[in-house]
């Protein structure tokens, strides 16, 4: 129903200036970011070294492709939705990682990223096996693009990050404990509506590992401390 209303709304607003687009305020997103503090890393996908086999995949019929790997003039080699420019209108694409098994050694995902996105109308999130996964600090909003006149492909009404993170790259941590024993691929999903674009979402690196110190390491530290 919302998508039908969106089509009607877009036709009605086609001759209006972007300034007429209603302002949607953020719902009060996180003020701090929580890192994983990984003690061991099983997969270190640093995009300064290459694309690491990540693959863009259109996530909804009618959506426009937006993810690309390359060299950004400011941030170097990254995966980005608006490489050296802005993401397109009506974009909707997921960047999918290689598949791996979730166990105690791969429970946490640490993402170094940056986003500059039209506030609340467009946005991004991480999904695993069809389920949105929140960072430890939570997403910026509980529902992206709540307007009945505009539709954000692939992420509409889902929780996600949005707005203008203008403080360079940040680090976010995701707990995959709920998927233990499953083979998963990380899906970095981005979506936008029919007007107003910005640079989008930039990924510098993704690490998968554990923040738990092994029993052996704990025991060694305890014994070592006795001989100081």
Buried (B, 14 or more C-beta within 10 A) or exposed (E): EBEEBBEEBBEEBEEEEEEEBEEBEEBEBBEEBEBBEBEBBBBBBEBEEEBBEBEBBBBBEEBBEBBBBEEBEEBEBBBBBBBEEBBBBBBBBBBBBEEBEBBEBBBBBBBBBBBBBBBBBBBBBBBBBEEBBBBBBBBBBBBBBBBEBBBBBBBBEBBBBBBEBEEEBBBBBBBBEEBEEEEBBBBBBBBBBBBBBBBBBBBBBBBBBBBBEEEEEEEEEEEEEEEE
